[in-house]
């Protein structure tokens, strides 16, 4: 296995939008960074748990930037099958090609058999790219597809970071199939005589869950697990929120303090009433983004806007006090 030696801890990432890639502002806690490092050296997937909007998915993209690795992602839904993480067999295109050639009637049986071979209609999916980038690139080229575009500095020669997002939406065969492919270090696409083998660069696989469905215990045991959560104590929560806001915005500290207080107040109310989901980091950042754009470089006006905007960005439950007439 080839790993970057002495992985350097980076607390803040600030990348502007460029070449069609969105901006990336990320605050790396030491815990998050050490979890990524441990997953690399243990050669295990990193299962990231935590409430929605806390930055689970963004962690994978940030890790790719820090490690200078290529980045690919897959968002799981209720229809996802385990093979979807590895390949997609395009039966519709194969049927259309067969009908076209049959209508033309100008090809030999040997040409028809060659051109309609199943392997010609297999498209690589994220785990294929992650396990063997060169093999996936050659397969994609047959369909005249290009490799996944990469942001500046993210190079497949350094390995790959793959995000499997919201795995709890799938049936249990999906996480089990994922571990089987990673554990074996190989898989067999349809129509291939030989398996695709993993290269020496073990991918960093980051898997997120919103806990909508219990994951198989055997799957969890074979992952490293990172719990991302907001601090319980209000003083620490306020500090946590302001630290992350400073990565995203250049705002007056009084605005940040007041926004954090609003979030904490509404979160306290939601917890007491057992409303879910709780307002959290995502709602806090949405609130700041709105007032920042509504009154650029006007801290006093931004502070006045906070309560008005918080009704829509933070207090989302119909029974919240801020929503009452």
Long-range contacts (C-beta under 8 A, 24 or more apart in sequence): 1-43, 1-200, 1-201, 1-202, 2-159, 2-200, 2-201, 3-40, 3-41, 4-67, 4-68, 4-158, 7-37, 7-40, 7-66, 7-67, 8-66, 9-33, 10-66, 12-247, 13-62, 13-65, 13-66, 13-247, 14-247, 15-65, 15-151, 18-151, 18-152, 19-151, 19-152, 20-149, 21-149, 21-151, 24-58, 24-61, 24-62, 24-65, 25-247, 25-248, 26-55, 26-58, 26-59, 26-61, 26-62, 26-247, 27-243, 27-244, 27-247, 28-62, 28-66, 31-226, 32-59, 32-226, 32-228, 33-66, 35-224, 35-226, 36-63, 36-66, 36-204, 36-206, 38-224, 39-204, 39-205, 39-206, 39-224, 40-67, 40-202, 40-204, 42-224, 43-202, 44-222, 44-223, 44-224, 45-164, 45-178, 45-179, 45-182, 45-205, 45-206, 45-207, 45-222, 45-223, 45-224, 46-204, 46-205, 46-206, 46-207, 46-223, 46-224, 46-225, 46-226, 47-207, 47-208, 47-209, 47-215, 47-220, 47-223, 47-224, 47-225, 47-226, 48-206, 48-207, 48-208, 48-209, 48-225, 48-226, 48-228, 49-209, 49-211, 49-225, 49-226, 49-227, 49-228, 50-227, 50-228, 50-229, 51-210, 51-229, 51-230, 51-277, 51-278, 51-280, 52-210, 52-277, 52-280, 52-282, 53-277, 53-280, 53-281, 53-282, 53-283, 54-228, 54-229, 54-230, 54-280, 54-281, 54-282, 55-228, 55-281, 56-208, 56-228, 57-163, 57-165, 57-208, 59-206, 59-228, 60-161, 60-162, 60-163, 60-206, 61-161, 61-163, 63-161, 63-204, 63-206, 64-154, 64-161, 65-151, 65-153, 65-154, 67-158, 67-159, 67-161, 67-204, 68-153, 68-154, 68-155, 68-158, 69-154, 69-155, 69-156, 69-158, 69-159, 69-160, 69-161, 69-204, 70-129, 70-133, 70-148, 70-150, 70-154, 70-155, 70-156, 70-158, 70-159, 70-160, 70-161, 71-148, 71-150, 71-151, 71-154, 71-160, 71-161, 71-162, 71-163, 72-126, 72-129, 72-130, 72-148, 72-160, 72-161, 72-162, 72-163, 73-126, 73-162, 73-163, 73-164, 73-165, 74-125, 74-126, 74-127, 74-162, 74-163, 74-164, 74-165, 75-165, 75-166, 76-164, 76-165, 76-166, 76-167, 76-169, 76-170, 76-174, 77-166, 77-169, 77-170, 78-169, 78-170, 80-169, 80-170, 80-174, 81-173, 81-174, 81-177, 82-173, 82-174, 82-176, 82-177, 82-178, 82-180, 83-177, 84-125, 85-125, 85-126, 85-127, 85-164, 85-174, 85-177, 85-178, 85-181, 86-124, 86-125, 86-127, 86-128, 86-181, 86-187, 86-189, 87-122, 87-123, 87-124, 87-125, 87-128, 87-189, 87-190, 88-122, 88-123, 88-125, 89-118, 89-121, 89-122, 89-123, 89-190, 90-121, 90-122, 90-123, 91-121, 93-121, 94-118, 94-120, 94-121, 97-121, 117-191, 118-190, 118-191, 119-189, 119-190, 119-191, 119-192, 120-191, 122-189, 122-190, 122-191, 122-192, 126-162, 126-163, 126-164, 127-162, 127-178, 127-181, 127-182, 127-187, 127-203, 127-205, 128-187, 128-189, 128-196, 129-156, 129-160, 129-162, 130-160, 130-161, 130-162, 130-203, 130-205, 131-181, 131-182, 131-185, 131-186, 131-187, 131-196, 131-197, 131-198, 131-199, 131-203, 132-196, 132-197, 132-198, 132-199, 133-160, 133-199, 134-199, 135-196, 139-189, 158-201, 159-201, 159-202, 159-203, 159-204, 160-201, 160-203, 160-204, 161-203, 161-204, 161-205, 161-206, 162-203, 162-204, 162-205, 162-206, 163-206, 163-207, 163-208, 164-205, 164-206, 164-207, 164-208, 165-208, 166-208, 166-209, 166-210, 166-212, 167-207, 167-208, 167-209, 167-215, 168-209, 168-210, 168-211, 168-212, 168-213, 168-214, 168-215, 169-212, 169-213, 172-215, 172-216, 172-219, 175-207, 175-215, 175-216, 175-219, 176-216, 176-218, 176-219, 178-205, 178-207, 178-219, 179-219, 179-222, 183-222, 230-280, 230-281, 234-264, 234-268, 237-264, 238-264, 241-281, 241-284, 244-281, 244-285, 245-284, 245-285, 245-288, 248-285, 248-288, 248-289, 249-288, 249-289, 249-292, 251-288, 251-292, 251-299, 251-302, 252-299, 252-302, 252-303, 254-299, 254-303, 255-288, 255-291, 255-299, 255-302, 255-303, 255-306, 256-288, 258-303, 258-306, 259-284, 259-287, 259-288, 259-291, 259-306, 259-310, 260-284, 262-287, 262-306, 262-307, 262-310, 262-314, 263-287, 263-314, 266-310, 266-314, 266-315, 266-320, 266-322, 269-320, 269-321, 270-317, 270-320, 273-317, 273-319, 275-317, 275-319, 275-320, 279-314, 279-315, 279-316, 283-313, 283-314, 283-316, 284-314, 286-313, 287-313, 287-314
